Amino acid sequence: MVPIHSRLLVPILCLLAALGIFSTSLYLPSMPAIGKALNASMSSVQLTLAVFFLGSSLGNLFLGPLADRIGRLLVAKWGLTLFIVTSFWCAESESILSLQIARFIQGMAASTGPLIARAVGRDLYEGHRLTQYTATIMMVISVSPAIAPTIGGFIVSHLGWEMNFYFLMLFGFFTTLMVWIWLPETNNYRKESTQTFSIFKNYILLFKDPSFGLLCFVLSVQFASLFCYITLSPYLFMSFFGWSALEFGYMGIIGALGNMAGFAFARRLAHRIHFRQGILMGSLICFLLSLVFVGACLFIPIKAYLLVLYIVCFFCISSLAVVNATAAAMNLYPTMAGAASAMVGALQIGAGAVGSGLASLLPVSPSAVGLTLGILSFLSFTAGIFIKR
């Protein structure tokens, strides 16, 4: 077994952590081409995205306790192998139904990546070192939504939509190879056999813990904020402000850089502040920032650059709450890190769906975005107050 201080360990875990978001972002530019090639409606093509998230959520809940029982390494190996197979299935699909089924199973397989990355991190680190590790992983994840659509757009323009899934297959193969050769088993608490009752018992224990519940609530609110903005952003910048598609694409890169800066800042602060302080600080500053922005919307005409400045600052600062809440939740249960990781991942996905649904109810205006993000930040701050020190 490779020693856990191997220099390749963190890069491997970063690849695993980025698997889910990369699998989503890469194929987004392919959606119109898929509709034409498979003679499918846009709603049917969009369903391939929804079923991917559903599969990912269910995969988290099933594979997390399994990783506690049989080990991280075995779950990672077989999950990644299934990801390779389903990526090939997606590329070879000749009907939209076949693609939808393949994407659902691919979502389950892709959930292995971030799930194992969080669990292994908890096996190896605790306290401020776990916060630093979490911030590093999230810095890498934040890059994926910026670069993956660019790569996907180039591939679909020159090689066809199928090649995006072949690219995912190669990405999965490379990650699997790294895992099989260099990733060590880090779970020292695993048992020899699985018991269905024990799997559900772990989730019951997590649900009964008020601190874990509050930390998950903070994370859910933060991810609802993110997906609420993501869902509204094309209409805000392209319809409300009249930006071109190219200009809007640049906004994704700017946002990713802001997130990276936030996660880097959270990493530097990890050894200086407690989890709870990071959550309260990040949530409160975001709330006050939103109040100022909404106030500005009432008295002056808001230009696009002011909205960009607000959004970049908001999600840069909110990274402080996200990193600390994730690390704190994972820090609570070293013997059930897989189940805790699964719960965190599943709730993030569910909160993203709620945030997207919330966005559909809002008017397309900067003030509506600022008010909504401000309210969600206040909820995050309120939950943080009740988290035990």
Secondary structure, DSSP 8 states (H G I E B T S, - for coil): ---TT-TTHHHHHHHHHHHHHHHHHTTGGGHHHHHHHTT--HHHHHHHHHHHHHHHHHHHHHHHHHHHHH-HHHHHHHHHHHHHHHHHHHHH--SHHHHHHHHHHHHHHHTHHHHHHHHHHHHH--HHHHHHHHHHHHHHHHHHHHHHHHHHHHHHHHT-THHHHHHHHHHHHHHHHHHHHH-----SS--SS--HHHHHHHHHHHHH-HHHHHHHHHHHHHHHHHHHHHHHHHIIIIIIS---HHHHHHHHHHHHHHHHHHHHHHHHHTTTS-HHHHHHHHHHHHHHHHHHHHHHHHHS---HHHHHHHHHHHHHHHHHHHHHHHHHHHHS-GGGHHHHHHHHHHHHHHHHHHHHHHHTTS-SSHHHHHHHHHHHHHHHHHHHHTS--
